[in-house]
Every structure is written in C-alpha cells, then in structure tokens.
C-alpha cells in the first residue's frame, strides 16, 4: 500500500523497526514492552474483537480504493461444481450435470470483464474452487483483473490460481467478508451451490427486499435447480414474502442471457416500503 506521509513524526513502521533492535534485557523481552500494534498476542485477545473487525473492513477497502475499483459484479456459487473436463471426478451425477454452469460462469465473467474499464464491472468471487474459480478464470480469459474474498476454514485451503494476487484477501469474519461482497455490487449472480451459496443469496435478497440495499440486477443461473430446491411460490402463497418479492430476481441459463437481463434491468432505487406489510 502507498505511504504518502505528511507528518513530521516517525512512522509506525519506523518505530517498529527501531523496537526490533533495542538491547536485549528482561524488560524488553517482556510482552508488556511490545508495541501494541506489533503484538500479535495482544491483537488476538477477545477484548480486541472490535479492532479486528475494523481492520478487516479497512484493509481491503484501502487496497480496492488504491486500485480505483468502484463497482463489482458479484458471483456466488458452489465450490464443488467441477469444470466439464473434470466432471467424471464429481461426487454425484447431479454435480457432474451442473458442470455446465462452470463454463457459463467462466463465459459470463469473461464477457463482463471485456466491458470493464478496470473500475467498474470487476468480477468478485469467494476466491475458492468451483464456480468461484470459473469467475476468476473468465476474467483472466479477458485479460482483466478480478477480486477473491477468501475466508479461513478449518480444513487446509488456498485461493484459486486465477485471482489477481493484489486483489486476493483473506477474512476471519464472515460478516465483514459479506459487506465487501455487496458494498460495490452492480449486479449479483448466483449459480447452483450449497449452504454457503444459499446463505449469501438469501442475505443479499433480504437486504434488497427490506430496502437496505439498491435493487441491483439479481440473477439465478439454472431455473430447474433453484425451483427444485426452493418453492418460491409457496413462500408467496403463504404470505411470508410478497408476490412482488419474486420480481427481485430473474432466472437465466446462459452468459449471454444474463448480459441481456442486466442491460434491461431498469430502475434500481432502494425500496421505501416493504410490499405485504
């Protein structure tokens, strides 16, 4: 990150370097003597959670600002969906059949990146395998950059190889990661997936439904998948959502269809009332 200081005082980095070379004494070896911002044990205390939340929000924000990224195309989708060339490795026949959406995600990301000026229409994914990999890969196909928002999980993992390295972030807090997914969203595209995809989809829809977020183009790839696992019309018939809420998203099948829907989406102002309440 850039360091354009206008202060006459030494920087935090300078003092940290100086502190690393103080005389070795019982006093300087004591944890209490460590600079607070350079003390990992201190920063990981439960009492420092508010500070960690702030840091995790701020670090990607500064990096994205420095890259002048203003608007993103959000891509959610299953980590277990393989590319078609590897669909024989899929755990189930259904996953193998869903591999076609890997190609559609890759093509869609390529088409959107070709439209991008480097500031808007920048692809952002969770940075993992499956549909996420396809999104970042499509951006590479178009010669562009893309963002990956990874998160620490109990099992060993690494970001997919197609994320732009300087735009590859790692999170501890799911909540802050979700904020970064949506803070710059110009469109949200959801491909078939599991619990994580459903969580991201419903949280995003809830923000739009309640007027907490602008009504950005919201696309669900794969009507048959989504209508099989969620009875959308039963929710409306029961009155737990409004029939108008079913207009917050559109089903699409292909990358080209998705582009057409985004282009014709229309008014995206936040709701000022919640239908049915």
Secondary structure, DSSP 8 states (H G I E B T S, - for coil): -------SS--HHHHHHHHTTS---HHHHSGGGS-GGG-HHHHTSGGGHHHHHHHHHHHHHHHHHHTT---EEEEE--TT---GGGGGG-SSHHHHHTTHHHHHHHHHHHHHHHH--SSSSEEEE-SSSTHHHHHHHHHHHTT--EEEEEE--SS-----TTS-GGGEEEES-HHHHHHHHHTTEEEEEE-S--HHHHHHHHHHHHHHHTTSS---EEEEE-HHHHHHH--HHHHHHHTSS-GGGGGS-EEE-SHHHHHHHHHT-------SS-TT-
